[in-house]
Amino acid sequence: MGEISSSFQLGVIGALFLSVASSVSIVICNKALMSSLGFPFATTLTSWHMIVTFGTLYAAKRLKFFEAKPIDMKTVILFGILNGVSVGFLNLSLGFNSIGFYQMTKLAIIPFTVLLETVFLKKEFSLKIKFSLSLLLLGVGIASITDLQLNFLGTIISVLAIITTCVSQILTSTIQKKLNVSSTQLLYQSAPFQAAILFLTGPLVDQMLVNKNVFAFNYTPMLLVFIVLSCIIAVSVNFSTFLVIGKTSPVTYQVLGHLKTCLVLGVGYLILKDPFTFRNIIGILVAIFGMALYSYFCIQDNTNKQSINGSSIAISGKRQRRSALLLNEQKENNEPLKSISKDSVV
């Protein structure tokens, strides 16, 4: 039991590290792609990411790195489309709102996820966990939110982005656990449908946002190199996303996402010489403290649950042994078998 627990913890740590490293890398790559090279087609680029991801997983399956597990097609199609739609709404939210309001949209995903899991999945979040999440959101808000310009259409799009993102991430975790499929199997099955919905809608969404045609853009050799690099890194990003949500929870994945935000701000200051203020520093420190508390409380809660489960197993074992002894005694004494009350065993 201890070895299984240790290997599971190592797997979680590895998944978290892979997610952080790949996400920070792709943000830096895409920032160079969009800011320095002037490629503004974010949604279409995401569709290319998913196409390359599916191609990579298909090759891995052919090489026997994993075994594809059949899943109900209706579930897979709806899940893939929902994931694609959530990406589109997030990109539209960024296009129709100020940066500050977009950051508020991303921050709202955590409390809304907690609400949905509490209401529909009957999951319990302790006050300590809620406090640490509040501290985290406060820190990220201080570090990243600069302006809050509201408009009706942008607000509607942001609400839809929050709902679709929360539901898709909850389903990512639920499907893996309920259908007993790995993150690789689920990603392999759903990637074609997510790629299709993004590939069909991406050029239209990008046309609305930047008023440019992705197919009429001038693709220089340097631009193509960065697009290929972005797609390669995206394979790791997509895989680690499903892996982290499957091994932990949608809320933990969102917490990790805000850690990435803090890291990107820090890397942007150190490497890309982005403007950095005392407010950014205070916000990042508060956010990191909130993340540390969240991690500590999660470990504490898991330890308590394991202790309770261990005690329940031990008590059940004692009851079974006691029942067996009583049955043997009755057989030896040729006594009629009597029902043994569970309450009689301590």
Beta strands, then each sheet from edge to edge (+ up, - down):
end
